[in-house]
Every structure is written in structure tokens, then in C-alpha cells.
Amino acid sequence: MKFRIIADDLTGANANCSLMKKIGLNAATLFKLDEDLPENYDALAYTTDSRAMEPEEAYERVKEALKKLKAEDVALYSKRLDSTLRGNIGSELNAFFDSLGEDYIGIAVPSYPATSRIVANGTMFVNGELLINSDAGRDPKTPVSTSTVIDIFREDLNYDADIVFIEDIEKGVDSLAELIKKKKEEGIRLLVFDGLIDKHLETIASAILDSGLKFFASDPGPFTLKVADQILERDEILSKVLMVVGSVTDTSINQIIELLNSYDFSVIKVDAKLLSQKDKRDREIKRASKEALEKLEADDYLLITTTPYEEGEKRLDLVSLAKKENIHMDDISMRISDGLAEIAKDTILSEYSFAGSFISGGDITVAFSRYMESQGIEIREEVIPLAAYGRMIGGLIPEHKIISKGGMVGDRNAMKICFEKIKKEKGNEDEQ
């Protein structure tokens, strides 16, 4: 599955590649298209350097780029927009329509909430002021002349365009999908959308995918990210699951045994004693991280654990270790939690794409969130009592799926149920 992005400058191309990387895709920016395209990248961005060109020349640059980037297995084409709507937007969109054909509808979402670029009732605001009053309105090369986004898109555009206001987006995915299909039937080729928050972009992405229409995206990057993420989820390309367990309770031991009896997991056994020792923990973290990546080459399900679940294994004597290391017993536990979290981070940030992570133990969850530089977890639902499913807020992989469960929570099936939730094998993933 491939994703193709055309930007009008290098900064935009690189920015979109960075976003694609956040959802586990291999991404690269290309400077020339006169050679065979590299095969080992999921997402390719190309810069036409056409922002300050005459509209006719910009059109030709984009059309020629699309000619070389088109392929049967492309999942999404995206025309990267400047976040303040500078450049030859209409003429470059013409190239997309002319190249992709009449079956395609353009979905333009110029909002970038994370950078305080929003569109409300058709008007763009940048850091709380009208677009025309921002630096974009004073740009000496490519100034914008209005804050009304539909007027910006219609300039030089050869196709009918319309705008969808926040009121219709707030009606939800099903209603919005029907509206998009209706607009397409009426002959609208480009739909421009309001957007105040990331949730609005997520709703638009779900709606266009649910509509079943062929489309290309046009945005500064975050909407393309939402669409790509949902395409991956729907096609189950994000197949790998990471489970991290550090609890030594009988409950956790029984749950691990049940999980391994039910599913084919690769297991990375981490030595908790080594993690607790200051002079040995780094070597054990590197060893376990390396083994995890080796296992992932062939296996999708990975359990990283310090739990002594096999017959004959002994539990760690924290009291003795604390005396030996001359620190408090709580500090020993923290070293172990931090070590597991660091191994988990190294695994998640690898080249592989993950459907989500399961973390057993509050201390490990907190440590994992810290290592992932996440602000917190947006809780979506309770999987079982005291086991919460959600998505990570910000950080190295925003919206990464995660389930956190206490070490003494649930019956012997609890861990298996949490795993099935991440894999969506029960078919109950309805938060989209």
C-alpha cells in the first residue's frame, strides 16, 4: 500500500513525511522523479517548488509529478497545502483533477489545529486573528488577499467547489458521509471543510472513507495523517501488538499462561534483577530491545515480561536487592518499571507498525507514557473493570492505542480480552 504526497515546497514535503512516520510508515522526500521510484517506502513526498511560480507553470509541474507518481496500488494521493493557504492552490488542484480523472472528488481540509490554524464558518484564523491580518497576508512573494477559504480555493480552479461548515461536521460521520455523496452527485468536485479541533478532522476522514468515493486529500498535513491512519486500521496493516507485563501476582501469572495458551506469542523474558542493578540495567535493556526487534521480523504478537510465569521460576526478593543496592525498595521497583518502559519504547519506535500496546501495572504505564513523551491518555472506554482503553495524547506517536490494567485486576481471561480488544477480533471498535 502506497501514499503519495505532492508539496509546493521542501518544508511542506518534509513535514508531511514526519507526520507519516508517526503512524509507523516509512516515508521519504524526493527531489527528482527521473529515476525509478524507491520501493522500500510506504509514503513518498515530492516537492514541485511551485509556490511562487506562475499558475500555468505550477499546473504543469504538478501534472508531470503525478504522471510519475501514479500507480494502481496507491491508497491515497495528497496535495499538500501551505498552512496559511499561500501559493497556486487552484491551478495545482486542477492538475490533480485532470490527472486522476472525473471519478475523484477533492477533500480539502485547510485547518491545522495543533498550530492554531483553524477554519470556522468558512473563515481562516491564524493564532486567533484573521488570515489576511497574519504574516501570510503580508508575504511579499505570495500574499493571501482574503480570509474566506472558499474564495482562495476557487481562484484559478476549473471545477465546481463548495464548503461544508462546522454545523454539518458536528452531525457525525454517517450524516457527513451522506452529505459528501450528495455533493458529488450534484457535480461538486472539490469540498472544502471547516475544522476547529483534531476531532473534526478525524470525523471528516471517517466520513469520506465510509462514503466509498474515490478522493484525494488537500491539506497542510494533519488531515492526510488522519486518513492514512484510518486506512491502515481498516486494512489491518497495523498488525503487531506489544504487551508488557511486570507484575508478579498470581493473577498476572495465570493471565499470561491463559494468553500464551490461546495465542501464538513471542516472549522476551527480561531479567528483573539486572534491571534493578544500576551498573547492569543498560546492558539488559539493550539486549531485550534487540531481541524484540529480531522477533518482530517474523512474529506479530510480542510479550515483554519480567513475570516468573513458568514452573520453577522464583519471584524477585526486592528487600534483599534494596539492601544490596543501598536504596529503598520502591526505587528498585521504579528501576524495573522504567527498564520495561524503555524496552517498550525502543520496540514501538522501530520500523514496525503497531495496532497498539497493552501495559500491565500503573507504574509501568506511567513510565511508558513518560518515555513516549506523551501528555497523558485519552480514555475511550472500559474493557473490563479497572482496565482502560484509550489513546496517547501527543508525544512521539500521538493517538497510539493503549490498554492499561492493574496487576491484580481480572480473572484468568482478562489479559486475553485486552489483547483481543487491541486486535479488534471481537469487532467492537466503534469509537471512530
VEXDREN-2710 file (C-alpha; in Angstrom, 1 decimal):
% VEXDREN-2710
k/r/px/py/pz
1/MET/0.0/0.0/0.0
2/LYS/1.4/3.4/-1.0
3/PHE/0.8/7.0/-0.1
4/ARG/1.8/9.8/-2.5
5/ILE/2.2/13.5/-1.5
6/ILE/2.9/16.5/-3.6
7/ALA/4.0/19.7/-1.9
8/ASP/4.9/23.1/-3.4
9/ASP/8.0/23.5/-1.2
10/LEU/10.5/21.3/0.6
11/THR/9.5/22.3/4.1
12/GLY/5.9/21.0/3.4
13/ALA/7.1/17.8/1.9
14/ASN/9.4/17.0/4.8
15/ALA/6.7/18.0/7.4
16/ASN/4.2/15.5/5.9
17/CYS/6.8/12.8/5.8
18/SER/7.4/13.4/9.6
19/LEU/3.7/13.0/10.2
20/MET/3.6/9.7/8.2
21/LYS/6.4/8.4/10.3
22/LYS/4.4/9.0/13.5
23/ILE/1.9/6.3/12.4
24/GLY/4.7/3.8/11.6
25/LEU/5.1/4.4/7.8
26/ASN/8.5/4.6/6.1
27/ALA/8.5/8.0/4.4
28/ALA/10.9/9.9/2.2
29/THR/11.0/13.2/0.3
30/LEU/12.1/13.0/-3.3
31/PHE/13.9/15.8/-5.1
32/LYS/13.6/14.3/-8.6
33/LEU/11.4/11.8/-10.4
34/ASP/13.6/11.0/-13.4
35/GLU/14.6/7.6/-12.0
36/ASP/12.6/4.6/-10.8
37/LEU/10.8/5.3/-7.5
38/PRO/12.3/3.6/-4.4
39/GLU/10.2/0.6/-3.4
40/ASN/11.0/0.4/0.3
41/TYR/9.0/3.4/1.3
42/ASP/5.3/3.5/2.2
43/ALA/4.9/7.2/1.7
44/LEU/6.7/9.3/-0.8
45/ALA/6.6/13.1/-0.9
46/TYR/7.8/15.2/-3.8
47/THR/8.3/19.0/-3.9
48/THR/7.5/20.9/-7.1
49/ASP/8.9/24.2/-5.7
50/SER/6.0/25.9/-7.4
51/ARG/4.6/28.2/-4.7
52/ALA/5.9/31.4/-6.3
53/MET/5.6/30.3/-10.0
54/GLU/3.0/31.5/-12.5
55/PRO/-0.2/29.4/-12.2
56/GLU/0.3/27.8/-15.6
57/GLU/3.8/26.6/-14.8
58/ALA/2.7/25.3/-11.4
59/TYR/0.0/23.3/-13.1
60/GLU/2.5/21.7/-15.4
61/ARG/4.9/20.9/-12.6
62/VAL/2.2/19.1/-10.6
63/LYS/0.7/17.3/-13.5
64/GLU/4.1/16.0/-14.5
65/ALA/4.8/14.9/-11.0
66/LEU/1.5/13.0/-10.8
67/LYS/2.2/11.3/-14.0
68/LYS/5.3/9.7/-12.5
69/LEU/3.9/9.1/-9.0
70/LYS/0.6/7.4/-10.1
71/ALA/0.3/3.7/-9.5
72/GLU/-2.5/1.2/-9.2
73/ASP/-1.8/0.4/-5.5
74/VAL/-1.7/3.9/-4.2
75/ALA/-4.1/4.2/-1.2
76/LEU/-4.1/8.0/-1.0
77/TYR/-3.0/10.9/-3.1
78/SER/-2.5/14.2/-1.2
79/LYS/-1.9/17.7/-2.4
80/ARG/0.0/19.4/0.5
81/LEU/-1.2/22.9/1.1
82/ASP/0.6/25.7/2.8
83/SER/-0.8/26.1/6.3
84/THR/-1.7/29.7/5.5
85/LEU/-3.0/29.0/2.0
86/ARG/-0.3/30.7/0.0
87/GLY/0.6/29.6/-3.5
88/ASN/-1.1/28.3/-6.6
89/ILE/-3.8/26.3/-4.9
90/GLY/-6.4/26.3/-7.6
91/SER/-4.1/25.6/-10.6
92/GLU/-2.3/22.8/-8.8
93/LEU/-5.7/21.2/-7.8
94/ASN/-6.6/21.4/-11.5
95/ALA/-3.6/19.2/-12.2
96/PHE/-4.9/16.7/-9.7
97/PHE/-8.4/16.6/-11.2
98/ASP/-7.1/16.4/-14.8
99/SER/-4.6/13.6/-13.9
100/LEU/-6.8/11.4/-11.6
101/GLY/-10.0/11.6/-13.6
102/GLU/-13.6/12.5/-13.1
103/ASP/-14.3/9.7/-10.6
104/TYR/-12.3/11.6/-8.0
105/ILE/-13.5/14.2/-5.6
106/GLY/-11.1/16.6/-3.8
107/ILE/-11.4/16.8/0.0
108/ALA/-9.7/20.0/1.2
109/VAL/-9.3/20.5/5.0
110/PRO/-7.0/23.5/5.5
111/SER/-7.2/23.5/9.3
112/TYR/-4.1/22.7/11.4
113/PRO/-5.4/22.9/15.0
114/ALA/-2.1/22.0/16.5
115/THR/-0.5/25.1/15.0
116/SER/-3.6/27.4/15.8
117/ARG/-4.7/27.4/12.1
118/ILE/-8.5/26.9/12.2
119/VAL/-11.4/27.4/9.8
120/ALA/-14.8/28.5/11.3
121/ASN/-17.8/29.1/9.1
122/GLY/-15.6/29.4/6.1
123/THR/-13.1/31.9/7.6
124/MET/-9.5/31.0/8.5
125/PHE/-7.9/32.3/11.7
126/VAL/-4.2/32.1/12.5
127/ASN/-3.3/32.4/16.1
128/GLY/-6.7/34.0/16.8
129/GLU/-6.5/36.7/14.1
130/LEU/-7.9/36.7/10.5
131/LEU/-5.7/35.1/8.0
132/ILE/-5.4/38.3/6.0
133/ASN/-4.0/40.0/9.1
134/SER/-1.3/37.4/9.7
135/ASP/2.1/37.2/8.2
136/ALA/0.6/35.4/5.2
137/GLY/-1.3/38.5/4.3
138/ARG/2.0/40.4/4.2
139/ASP/4.1/37.9/2.4
140/PRO/6.0/39.8/-0.3
141/LYS/6.1/36.9/-2.7
142/THR/2.7/35.1/-2.3
143/PRO/0.4/37.1/-0.1
144/VAL/-3.2/36.0/0.5
145/SER/-5.9/38.5/-0.2
146/THR/-8.8/37.2/1.8
147/SER/-9.6/35.1/4.9
148/THR/-12.5/33.4/3.2
149/VAL/-11.2/30.0/2.3
150/ILE/-13.6/29.0/-0.5
151/ASP/-12.6/32.1/-2.4
152/ILE/-9.0/31.1/-2.1
153/PHE/-9.7/27.7/-3.4
154/ARG/-11.9/28.9/-6.3
155/GLU/-9.2/31.2/-7.7
156/ASP/-7.9/29.6/-10.9
157/LEU/-9.9/26.4/-10.2
158/ASN/-11.7/25.0/-13.2
159/TYR/-14.1/22.8/-11.2
160/ASP/-17.1/23.4/-9.0
161/ALA/-16.3/23.8/-5.3
162/ASP/-18.4/24.1/-2.2
163/ILE/-17.8/24.4/1.5
164/VAL/-19.0/22.3/4.4
165/PHE/-19.5/24.2/7.7
166/ILE/-18.8/23.0/11.2
167/GLU/-22.6/22.5/11.8
168/ASP/-22.7/19.7/9.4
169/ILE/-19.4/18.1/10.6
170/GLU/-20.8/18.1/14.2
171/LYS/-23.8/16.0/13.0
172/GLY/-21.4/13.0/12.9
173/VAL/-19.8/10.5/10.5
174/ASP/-22.9/9.0/9.0
175/SER/-24.6/12.3/8.2
176/LEU/-21.4/13.8/6.8
177/ALA/-20.8/10.8/4.6
178/GLU/-24.3/11.1/3.0
179/LEU/-23.7/14.9/2.5
180/ILE/-20.4/14.2/0.7
181/LYS/-22.1/11.7/-1.6
182/LYS/-24.9/14.1/-2.3
183/LYS/-22.5/16.9/-3.2
184/LYS/-20.6/14.6/-5.5
185/GLU/-23.9/13.7/-7.3
186/GLU/-24.7/17.4/-7.7
187/GLY/-21.4/17.8/-9.6
188/ILE/-19.2/19.3/-6.9
189/ARG/-15.7/18.2/-7.4
190/LEU/-13.9/20.0/-4.5
191/LEU/-15.3/20.1/-1.0
192/VAL/-13.6/22.5/1.5
193/PHE/-14.2/21.8/5.2
194/ASP/-14.3/23.8/8.4
195/GLY/-12.3/22.5/11.3
196/LEU/-11.7/23.7/14.8
197/ILE/-10.2/20.7/16.6
198/ASP/-8.5/17.4/15.6
199/LYS/-11.7/15.5/16.3
200/HIS/-13.3/17.3/13.4
201/LEU/-10.5/16.2/11.0
202/GLU/-11.0/12.6/12.3
203/THR/-14.7/12.8/11.6
204/ILE/-14.2/14.1/8.0
205/ALA/-11.6/11.3/7.4
206/SER/-14.1/8.7/8.6
207/ALA/-16.9/10.1/6.6
208/ILE/-15.0/10.2/3.3
209/LEU/-13.8/6.7/3.8
210/ASP/-17.3/5.5/4.7
211/SER/-18.7/7.2/1.6
212/GLY/-16.8/4.8/-0.7
213/LEU/-15.9/7.6/-3.1
214/LYS/-12.6/7.9/-4.8
215/PHE/-10.9/11.0/-3.4
216/PHE/-7.7/12.8/-2.9
217/ALA/-6.8/14.9/0.2
218/SER/-5.7/18.5/0.1
219/ASP/-4.4/19.9/3.4
220/PRO/-1.3/21.1/5.4
221/GLY/-0.8/17.5/6.7
222/PRO/-2.9/16.6/9.7
223/PHE/-5.9/15.5/7.7
224/THR/-3.8/13.4/5.4
225/LEU/-2.4/11.8/8.6
226/LYS/-5.9/11.1/9.9
227/VAL/-6.9/9.5/6.6
228/ALA/-3.8/7.4/6.3
229/ASP/-4.1/6.2/9.9
230/GLN/-7.7/5.1/9.3
231/ILE/-6.8/3.4/6.1
232/LEU/-4.2/1.4/7.9
233/GLU/-6.5/0.5/10.7
234/ARG/-9.3/-0.6/8.3
235/ASP/-7.0/-2.7/6.2
236/GLU/-5.3/-4.1/9.4
237/ILE/-1.8/-3.3/8.2
238/LEU/-1.1/-2.2/11.7
239/SER/-0.9/-5.8/12.7
240/LYS/1.6/-6.0/15.5
241/VAL/0.7/-5.9/19.2
242/LEU/3.0/-5.3/22.1
243/MET/2.2/-6.5/25.6
244/VAL/4.3/-5.5/28.6
245/VAL/3.8/-7.2/32.0
246/GLY/5.9/-6.7/35.1
247/SER/3.6/-7.8/37.8
248/VAL/4.5/-10.9/39.9
249/THR/1.0/-11.5/41.3
250/ASP/-0.7/-14.9/40.9
251/THR/-3.4/-13.1/38.9
252/SER/-0.9/-11.9/36.3
253/ILE/0.8/-15.3/36.1
254/ASN/-2.4/-17.1/35.4
255/GLN/-3.4/-14.5/32.8
256/ILE/-0.1/-14.8/31.0
257/ILE/-0.5/-18.6/30.9
258/GLU/-4.0/-18.3/29.5
259/LEU/-2.9/-15.7/26.9
260/LEU/0.0/-17.9/25.7
261/ASN/-2.2/-21.0/25.6
262/SER/-4.7/-19.1/23.4
263/TYR/-2.4/-17.1/21.0
264/ASP/0.9/-17.6/19.4
265/PHE/3.1/-15.0/21.1
266/SER/6.8/-14.4/21.0
267/VAL/8.1/-13.8/24.5
268/ILE/11.0/-11.6/25.6
269/LYS/12.0/-12.6/29.1
270/VAL/13.7/-9.7/30.9
271/ASP/15.8/-10.2/34.0
272/ALA/14.2/-8.0/36.6
273/LYS/17.3/-8.5/38.8
274/LEU/19.5/-7.0/36.1
275/LEU/17.1/-4.1/35.6
276/SER/17.3/-3.3/39.3
277/GLN/21.1/-3.1/39.3
278/LYS/22.4/0.3/38.3
279/ASP/25.6/-1.0/36.6
280/LYS/23.8/-3.8/34.6
281/ARG/20.4/-2.4/33.7
282/ASP/21.5/-0.6/30.5
283/ARG/23.0/-3.7/29.0
284/GLU/19.9/-5.7/29.8
285/ILE/17.7/-3.1/28.2
286/LYS/19.7/-3.1/25.0
287/ARG/19.8/-6.9/24.9
288/ALA/16.0/-7.2/25.3
289/SER/15.3/-4.4/22.8
290/LYS/17.5/-6.0/20.2
291/GLU/15.8/-9.4/20.8
292/ALA/12.4/-7.8/20.5
293/LEU/13.2/-6.4/17.0
294/GLU/14.6/-9.7/15.9
295/LYS/11.4/-11.5/17.0
296/LEU/9.2/-8.9/15.2
297/GLU/10.7/-9.8/11.8
298/ALA/8.6/-13.0/11.9
299/ASP/6.0/-12.6/14.6
300/ASP/3.2/-10.1/15.1
301/TYR/2.4/-10.6/18.8
302/LEU/5.1/-9.8/21.3
303/LEU/5.1/-10.2/25.1
304/ILE/7.9/-8.4/27.1
305/THR/7.8/-9.5/30.7
306/THR/9.7/-9.9/34.0
307/THR/6.9/-12.0/35.4
308/PRO/8.0/-15.5/36.6
309/TYR/5.2/-17.4/34.9
310/GLU/7.0/-20.7/34.1
311/GLU/7.1/-23.5/36.6
312/GLY/10.1/-23.4/38.9
313/GLU/10.8/-19.7/38.4
314/LYS/11.2/-17.7/41.6
315/ARG/10.0/-14.2/42.4
316/LEU/12.5/-11.5/42.9
317/ASP/13.4/-10.7/46.5
318/LEU/13.1/-6.9/46.4
319/VAL/14.0/-6.5/50.1
320/SER/17.4/-8.2/49.6
321/LEU/18.1/-6.3/46.4
322/ALA/17.3/-3.0/48.0
323/LYS/19.8/-3.7/50.8
324/LYS/22.4/-4.8/48.3
325/GLU/21.9/-1.6/46.2
326/ASN/21.6/0.5/49.3
327/ILE/18.3/2.1/48.1
328/HIS/14.7/1.9/49.1
329/MET/12.6/-1.0/47.9
330/ASP/10.3/1.4/46.0
331/ASP/13.4/2.6/44.0
332/ILE/14.1/-1.0/43.0
333/SER/10.5/-1.3/41.7
334/MET/10.9/2.0/39.8
335/ARG/14.1/0.8/38.1
336/ILE/12.3/-2.3/36.9
337/SER/9.3/-0.3/35.7
338/ASP/11.5/2.2/33.9
339/GLY/13.5/-0.6/32.3
340/LEU/10.5/-2.3/30.9
341/ALA/9.1/1.1/29.7
342/GLU/12.4/1.9/27.9
343/ILE/12.4/-1.5/26.2
344/ALA/8.8/-1.0/25.2
345/LYS/9.6/2.5/23.8
346/ASP/12.5/1.1/21.7
347/THR/10.2/-1.6/20.3
348/ILE/7.3/0.8/19.5
349/LEU/9.6/3.3/17.8
350/SER/11.1/0.6/15.5
351/GLU/10.3/0.3/11.8
352/TYR/7.3/-1.9/12.5
353/SER/3.7/-0.7/12.7
354/PHE/1.7/-1.5/15.8
355/ALA/-2.1/-1.8/16.3
356/GLY/-1.5/-0.9/20.0
357/SER/0.1/-1.7/23.3
358/PHE/-1.1/-3.4/26.5
359/ILE/0.6/-2.4/29.7
360/SER/0.0/-4.3/33.0
361/GLY/0.7/-2.1/36.0
362/GLY/0.2/1.5/36.7
363/ASP/3.8/2.3/37.4
364/ILE/4.9/0.8/34.0
365/THR/2.1/2.7/32.2
366/VAL/3.3/6.0/33.7
367/ALA/6.9/5.2/32.9
368/PHE/5.9/4.2/29.3
369/SER/4.0/7.4/28.8
370/ARG/7.0/9.4/30.1
371/TYR/9.4/7.7/27.7
372/MET/7.0/8.2/24.9
373/GLU/6.8/11.9/25.8
374/SER/3.0/11.7/26.0
375/GLN/1.0/14.2/27.9
376/GLY/-1.4/11.5/29.0
377/ILE/-4.0/9.0/27.8
378/GLU/-7.4/9.9/26.4
379/ILE/-9.7/7.2/27.9
380/ARG/-12.2/5.9/25.4
381/GLU/-13.8/3.0/27.3
382/GLU/-13.5/0.4/30.0
383/VAL/-12.6/-3.0/28.5
384/ILE/-13.1/-4.8/31.8
385/PRO/-13.5/-3.3/35.3
386/LEU/-10.3/-1.4/36.1
387/ALA/-8.8/-1.9/32.6
388/ALA/-9.0/1.2/30.5
389/TYR/-8.7/1.5/26.7
390/GLY/-7.6/4.8/25.2
391/ARG/-5.1/6.7/23.0
392/MET/-1.9/8.5/23.9
393/ILE/-2.1/12.3/23.9
394/GLY/0.7/13.8/21.9
395/GLY/4.2/12.6/22.3
396/LEU/6.3/10.5/19.9
397/ILE/3.4/8.6/18.5
398/PRO/0.2/10.6/19.0
399/GLU/-3.0/8.6/19.4
400/HIS/-1.2/5.3/19.8
401/LYS/-3.7/2.8/21.2
402/ILE/-3.1/1.6/24.7
403/ILE/-4.8/-0.6/27.3
404/SER/-3.7/-0.2/30.9
405/LYS/-4.6/-2.8/33.5
406/GLY/-3.7/-3.3/37.2
407/GLY/-1.6/-6.4/38.1
408/MET/-4.3/-7.8/40.4
409/VAL/-7.3/-7.0/38.1
410/GLY/-9.5/-9.5/36.4
411/ASP/-9.9/-13.3/36.0
412/ARG/-7.6/-15.6/34.0
413/ASN/-9.1/-14.3/30.7
414/ALA/-8.6/-10.6/31.4
415/MET/-5.3/-10.2/29.6
416/LYS/-6.6/-12.2/26.6
417/ILE/-9.7/-10.0/26.4
418/CYS/-7.5/-6.9/26.4
419/PHE/-5.3/-8.3/23.6
420/GLU/-8.4/-9.1/21.6
421/LYS/-9.7/-5.6/22.0
422/ILE/-6.5/-4.1/20.5
423/LYS/-6.7/-6.6/17.6
424/LYS/-10.4/-5.8/17.2
425/GLU/-11.1/-9.5/16.8
426/LYS/-14.3/-9.0/18.6
427/GLY/-15.3/-6.4/16.1
428/ASN/-16.3/-3.8/18.7
429/GLU/-14.0/-1.0/17.6
430/ASP/-16.7/1.7/17.4
431/GLU/-15.0/4.9/18.6
432/GLN/-14.2/6.1/15.1
END
